[in-house]
Amino acid sequence: MGAVTNWAGNVSFASELQRPRTIEELQELVAAAEKVRVLGTGHSFNRIADSTGTLVSVADLPTVIDVGDRGVTVSAGLRYGEITAALQAQGLALHNLGSLPHISVAGACSTGTHGSGDTNGPLADAVNAISFVDASGELVTLTRDDPDFAGSVISLGALGVTVSMTLDVQPSYQISQVVYDGLPVERLGADFAEVMGSAYSVSAFTDWVDPDVMVWRKRRELTAPDPEWLGATLADGPRHPIKVMPADYATQQGGVAGPWNERLPHFRLEFTPSNGDELQSEYFVPRERAAEAFDVLRALGNQFAPVIQVSEVRTIAADDLWLSPSQSRDTVALHFTWVQDEAVVRPVVAALEEALAPLDARPHWGKVFAADAATLAERYPKVKDFVALAAKYDPTGKFRNEYLDTFLPIG
């Protein structure tokens, strides 16, 4: 059996991966282990999932996609693409999706994955109940009515092993996706509200050097798009977020209407990504400081040039989840896809964080960042409460690892 790695291949896990097939088997495994961490689909870019003890996957637990009064209850290890196809078949939908449909529901929610849209909270904002195996092996269920709930969804694996989540659903809807080329980069800041409010979900792609920005607009309005918009022109064919890459695996563009689950992601489910030759970082700043952030990034453009593949700008509505990047504030997400060379990327990330520090930028928990524990506790105001909550369900530190000890230390 080969070494277990994350999707990008930049992290190798020393522990053998255990794959329990029942919740009872998982409970016995957790109760007997000294240390446990959970590995989802491996789309984190740091050692958040690493363990010196037992590494667990919940992907082989029984499949559950059960629609009830509270929404849809799903197995934690299911990929979003599997869940959303089943919901669409029943005429139902989720409010938002990430760019990849291949990520697991628990892994995505527990690290703060978000999607885009002025009125859309992160993926975890749809969770209204969660069940997890705590350090003693007991099955715990929390709902939105529980005082511990807001700290339990984006949990970084610190409370236990999630086995299921219940998600809010709504009636199915159609999305048409159009791409515009050549938005002048100055207009991204000057007309920010108009750009990001132009569709249900909007992504802007740039490298902060090119004077032109590519904008993907995912609209619930199915009218014909304007051929020109804010100085940009409607794309004459399908696009990939990275301009030089073929668009074969991107979701349908060109204004062709289709189900929400086939348009909100950037990439098709039937394309299974190979190991990603990349690293990623992401920072979240208050929405009202977007234009300032863009000025900072354009000033750093020449430093980015040797290591950046693409940068994506999205918006997220405020939520109340303790470790959410958009906790208590409407947010702009600044995503960076780097080359896969940590030695050359790390200094650029450090310079980027220093430049964004005055804007109260929060780093993404599952990506490459340079912030220390004190900075994270300052940027995420509920860190102290979260550490206490984790200790409640894991008093012996069974789910703690080097990542948590470094960035969310006890005391």
C-alpha positions in Angstrom: 0.0 0.0 0.0 1.5 3.4 -1.0 1.8 6.4 1.2 -1.4 8.3 1.9 -1.2 11.9 0.7 -3.4 14.9 0.4 -4.9 15.8 -3.0 -2.0 18.2 -4.0 0.6 15.6 -2.9 2.5 18.2 -0.7 1.5 16.4 2.5 2.2 12.7 3.3 0.6 11.0 6.3 2.7 8.6 8.3 -0.3 6.8 9.9 -2.1 4.0 8.2 -5.6 5.0 7.2 -8.5 3.1 8.9 -11.8 2.8 7.1 -14.6 1.7 9.4 -17.7 0.4 7.8 -20.2 1.0 10.6 -20.7 3.8 13.1 -20.4 1.1 15.9 -17.0 0.1 14.5 -16.0 3.7 14.4 -17.0 4.2 18.0 -15.0 1.3 19.1 -12.0 2.5 17.1 -12.1 6.0 18.6 -12.7 4.8 22.2 -9.6 2.6 22.0 -7.2 5.0 20.2 -4.8 7.3 21.9 -4.8 9.9 19.1 -7.3 10.2 16.2 -7.6 12.5 13.2 -10.0 12.4 10.2 -8.9 12.6 6.6 -11.7 13.7 4.1 -11.0 14.0 0.4 -7.6 15.6 1.2 -8.3 19.1 -0.3 -6.4 20.9 2.5 -2.9 22.1 1.8 -1.4 21.9 5.3 -1.1 19.3 8.1 -4.6 20.0 9.6 -5.6 16.3 9.2 -2.2 14.7 10.2 -1.9 12.4 13.2 0.8 10.6 15.2 -1.9 8.0 16.0 -4.9 6.7 14.1 -6.0 8.3 10.8 -9.6 7.7 9.9 -11.8 8.0 6.8 -15.6 8.0 7.1 -16.1 7.5 3.4 -17.0 3.8 3.9 -19.7 4.4 6.5 -23.2 3.5 5.2 -24.6 6.0 2.7 -27.3 8.2 4.0 -29.2 10.8 2.0 -32.5 11.2 3.9 -34.9 14.1 3.3 -37.0 14.9 6.3 -38.7 17.8 8.1 -35.3 19.4 9.1 -33.8 19.1 5.6 -31.5 16.4 4.2 -29.4 14.3 6.5 -26.3 13.0 4.8 -23.3 10.8 5.6 -20.3 12.9 6.5 -18.0 11.2 3.9 -20.2 11.8 0.9 -19.0 14.2 -1.8 -21.1 17.2 -2.5 -21.6 16.0 -6.1 -23.3 12.8 -4.9 -25.5 14.7 -2.4 -26.6 17.4 -4.9 -27.5 15.0 -7.7 -29.7 13.1 -5.3 -31.4 16.3 -4.1 -31.9 17.6 -7.7 -33.6 14.3 -8.5 -36.1 15.1 -5.8 -36.6 18.7 -6.9 -34.5 20.1 -4.0 -31.4 22.2 -3.7 -28.8 23.7 -1.4 -28.1 27.4 -1.2 -24.5 27.3 -2.3 -21.6 25.1 -3.5 -17.9 25.3 -3.6 -15.9 25.3 -6.8 -15.3 21.5 -6.7 -18.2 19.0 -6.3 -15.6 16.4 -5.3 -15.1 17.5 -1.7 -16.7 15.7 1.2 -19.5 17.5 3.1 -17.9 17.2 6.5 -14.4 18.1 5.4 -15.7 21.1 3.5 -17.9 22.4 6.3 -15.4 21.7 9.1 -12.7 23.9 7.4 -14.9 26.8 6.3 -15.2 26.2 2.6 -17.6 28.8 1.2 -18.6 29.2 -2.5 -19.7 32.7 -3.5 -22.6 35.2 -3.5 -23.5 38.5 -1.8 -26.4 36.8 0.0 -24.9 33.4 0.4 -23.2 32.2 3.6 -20.5 29.5 3.6 -21.4 25.8 3.0 -21.5 25.3 6.8 -24.2 27.9 7.1 -26.7 25.3 5.7 -25.9 22.8 8.5 -28.7 22.7 11.1 -27.7 19.5 12.9 -24.5 17.5 13.3 -23.6 14.1 14.8 -20.1 13.2 15.8 -18.3 10.5 17.8 -16.6 12.2 20.8 -13.4 11.2 22.6 -15.1 8.6 24.7 -16.7 6.9 21.7 -20.2 8.3 22.4 -22.4 9.6 19.6 -23.3 13.2 20.1 -26.0 15.1 18.2 -26.2 18.9 18.3 -28.8 21.2 16.6 -29.1 24.9 16.0 -31.0 25.2 19.3 -28.0 23.9 21.3 -25.6 26.5 22.7 -22.6 24.5 21.6 -23.8 24.3 18.0 -22.2 27.4 16.6 -18.8 26.1 17.6 -19.3 22.6 16.4 -19.7 22.8 12.6 -16.5 24.5 11.6 -14.6 22.5 14.1 -11.3 21.6 12.3 -11.8 18.0 13.6 -11.2 19.1 17.2 -14.4 17.9 18.8 -14.7 14.4 17.3 -15.3 12.4 14.2 -18.4 13.7 12.3 -20.6 10.9 11.0 -23.6 12.9 9.6 -24.9 16.4 9.0 -28.4 17.7 8.3 -28.5 20.5 5.7 -31.2 23.1 4.9 -32.8 22.6 1.6 -34.9 24.7 -0.8 -36.8 24.1 -4.0 -34.5 23.3 -7.0 -33.6 26.2 -9.3 -31.9 26.8 -12.6 -28.6 28.7 -13.1 -27.1 30.1 -16.3 -23.4 30.8 -16.3 -21.8 33.4 -18.4 -18.1 34.6 -18.5 -16.9 38.0 -19.3 -13.4 38.8 -20.5 -11.4 42.0 -20.1 -13.0 43.7 -17.1 -10.5 46.6 -16.4 -8.9 45.7 -13.1 -9.6 49.3 -11.8 -13.3 48.6 -12.1 -13.2 45.6 -9.8 -12.7 48.0 -6.9 -14.5 51.1 -8.2 -17.6 49.1 -9.2 -17.2 46.3 -6.7 -20.9 46.3 -5.6 -22.1 46.2 -9.2 -19.6 43.5 -10.2 -20.3 41.1 -7.3 -24.0 41.8 -7.2 -24.5 41.1 -10.9 -25.5 37.5 -10.3 -26.4 34.9 -7.7 -22.8 33.8 -7.5 -19.8 35.7 -8.9 -16.1 34.9 -9.2 -13.5 37.3 -10.6 -10.1 35.8 -11.7 -6.9 37.7 -12.1 -3.1 37.5 -11.3 -2.9 41.1 -10.0 -0.5 42.0 -12.9 -2.8 41.6 -16.0 -4.8 44.8 -16.4 -7.9 42.7 -17.4 -10.0 40.5 -15.1 -12.2 37.5 -16.1 -15.6 37.4 -14.4 -17.8 34.3 -14.0 -21.5 35.1 -13.4 -23.8 32.4 -12.3 -27.3 33.8 -12.6 -30.8 32.7 -11.5 -32.2 35.1 -14.0 -32.3 33.3 -17.3 -32.5 36.3 -19.7 -29.9 36.8 -22.4 -26.7 38.3 -21.2 -25.5 41.7 -22.4 -22.7 41.4 -25.0 -20.7 44.2 -23.2 -20.7 45.0 -19.5 -18.5 47.5 -17.5 -16.0 47.6 -20.3 -15.8 43.7 -20.5 -17.0 41.6 -23.3 -19.0 38.3 -23.3 -16.6 35.4 -23.8 -16.6 33.8 -27.3 -16.2 30.3 -25.9 -15.8 28.3 -22.7 -13.1 29.3 -20.2 -11.0 27.8 -17.5 -10.1 29.9 -14.4 -6.5 29.7 -15.5 -6.5 31.3 -18.9 -3.9 29.0 -20.5 -5.7 25.8 -19.4 -8.3 24.0 -21.6 -11.9 24.4 -20.4 -13.0 20.8 -21.1 -13.8 20.1 -17.5 -15.4 23.4 -16.6 -19.2 23.5 -16.0 -21.4 24.6 -18.9 -21.1 28.3 -19.8 -22.4 30.4 -22.6 -25.7 31.3 -20.8 -27.1 27.8 -21.2 -29.5 27.2 -18.3 -29.2 24.1 -16.2 -29.7 22.6 -12.7 -28.0 24.5 -9.9 -25.8 21.5 -9.0 -24.4 21.5 -12.6 -23.6 25.2 -12.7 -22.6 26.5 -9.2 -19.4 24.5 -9.1 -16.6 25.6 -11.5 -15.8 22.0 -12.5 -17.9 19.0 -13.5 -18.4 16.0 -11.2 -17.6 13.5 -13.9 -14.1 14.9 -14.1 -12.2 13.5 -11.1 -9.2 15.8 -10.4 -5.8 14.2 -10.4 -3.3 15.3 -7.9 -3.3 19.1 -8.1 0.1 20.5 -9.1 -0.5 23.5 -6.8 -0.6 25.0 -3.4 -3.4 27.3 -2.2 -3.8 30.2 0.3 -6.9 32.3 1.0 -7.6 35.4 3.1 -10.9 36.9 4.1 -11.3 40.7 4.7 -14.4 42.8 5.6 -16.4 43.6 2.5 -16.2 47.3 3.0 -12.4 47.1 2.7 -12.4 45.3 -0.7 -11.0 48.2 -2.7 -8.2 48.7 -0.2 -7.3 45.0 -0.5 -7.2 45.2 -4.3 -4.8 48.1 -4.1 -2.5 46.0 -1.8 -2.6 43.0 -4.1 -1.9 45.1 -7.2 1.1 46.6 -5.4 2.4 43.0 -4.7 1.8 41.8 -8.3 5.4 41.6 -9.3 6.2 39.5 -6.2 3.3 37.2 -7.1 4.4 36.8 -10.7 6.9 33.9 -10.3 4.7 31.8 -8.1 1.0 32.5 -8.9 -1.2 30.5 -11.2 -4.5 32.5 -10.6 -6.3 34.5 -7.9 -10.0 34.4 -7.3 -12.2 37.0 -5.7 -15.6 36.0 -4.2 -18.0 37.4 -1.6 -19.6 35.6 1.4 -22.5 36.7 3.6 -22.0 37.0 7.3 -22.8 34.1 9.6 -22.5 33.2 13.3 -20.3 30.1 13.3 -17.4 30.6 15.6 -14.5 29.7 13.4 -16.1 30.9 10.1 -14.0 33.2 8.0 -17.2 35.3 7.6 -18.2 35.1 11.3 -20.1 38.3 12.1 -19.2 40.2 8.9 -19.9 40.3 5.2 -16.7 39.2 3.6 -14.5 39.3 0.5 -12.5 36.1 -0.1 -9.1 36.5 -1.8 -8.0 33.1 -3.0 -4.5 32.3 -4.4 -3.5 29.2 -6.4 0.3 29.0 -6.3 2.9 26.8 -8.0 3.7 23.7 -6.0 7.0 24.8 -4.5 6.6 25.6 -0.8 10.1 27.0 -0.5 9.4 29.8 -3.0 5.7 30.2 -2.0 6.2 30.7 1.7 8.1 34.0 1.5 5.4 35.4 -0.8 2.7 34.3 1.6 4.5 36.0 4.5 4.7 39.2 2.6 1.1 39.0 1.5 -0.1 38.5 5.1 2.0 41.4 6.4 0.5 43.7 3.7 -3.1 42.5 4.4 -2.7 42.7 8.2 -4.1 46.2 8.6 -7.3 45.0 6.9 -8.0 42.3 9.6 -7.5 39.5 7.1 -8.4 36.0 8.3 -6.4 33.1 6.8 -8.2 29.9 5.6 -7.8 27.1 8.2 -7.0 24.5 5.5 -4.6 26.3 3.3 -1.0 27.6 3.4 -0.6 30.6 5.8 2.0 32.2 8.0 0.0 33.5 10.9 0.8 32.4 14.4 -1.6 31.5 17.3 -1.8 35.1 18.7 -2.7 36.5 15.3 -5.4 33.9 14.7 -6.9 34.5 18.1 -7.0 38.2 17.3 -8.6 37.7 13.8 -11.0 35.0 14.9 -12.7 36.5 18.1 -14.3 33.2 19.2 -11.0 31.1 19.3 -10.9 31.1 23.2 -14.5 29.9 23.3 -13.8 27.2 20.7 -10.7 25.8 22.5 -12.9 25.5 25.7 -15.6 23.8 23.7 -13.2 21.3 22.2 -11.9 20.5 25.7 -15.5 19.7 26.8 -15.9 17.0 24.2 -12.2 15.9 24.1 -10.8 16.4 27.7 -7.7 14.3 27.1 -6.7 15.8 23.8 -7.4 12.7 21.7 -8.2 14.7 18.6 -5.5 17.3 19.0 -2.4 17.2 16.8 0.6 19.4 16.0 -1.5 21.7 13.9 -4.0 22.4 16.7 -1.3 22.6 19.3 0.5 25.2 17.2 -2.4 27.4 16.1 -5.1 26.8 18.7 -3.1 26.0 21.8 -4.8 25.2 25.2 -4.4 28.0 27.8 
